Amino acid sequence: MKKEFALQELLERKNIADLGHAGTFYAESLEGEGDDWVAYGTHEYMKDGKEISEETMLEFHLADYPDAADAAEYLTAGEIFTSEWDDCAV
């Protein structure tokens, strides 16, 4: 299932994930099912003192989300992306 961010979610910055030392991810859209999701967007991080920005994807797994398969039907992209994650990988 593909999810797009609504304009209001973008204004509220619900498409941005702070990855700590790994940088920041700016999602453009999501795709997934249940508690397994992929965000497509831009990953910005520092490497050897230089700021790197690249188009990529971020895989993430929602943490203990009850009825995740059913919830995806009515949750927005912003609600999914700002939910608690078990883990992620860029």
Stockholm file with secondary structure:
# STOCKHOLM 1.0

chainA/1-90         MKKEFALQELLERKNIADLGHAGTFYAESLEGEGDDWVAYGTHEYMKDGKEISEETMLEFHLADYPDAADAAEYLTAGEIFTSEWDDCAV
#=GR chainA/1-90 SS CEEECCHHHHHTTTTEEECGGGCEEEEEEEEEETTEEEEEEEEEEEETTEEEEEEEEEEEEESSCTTHHHHHHHCCHHHHHTSCEEEEEC
#=GC SS_cons        CEEECCHHHHHTTTTEEECGGGCEEEEEEEEEETTEEEEEEEEEEEETTEEEEEEEEEEEEESSCTTHHHHHHHCCHHHHHTSCEEEEEC
//
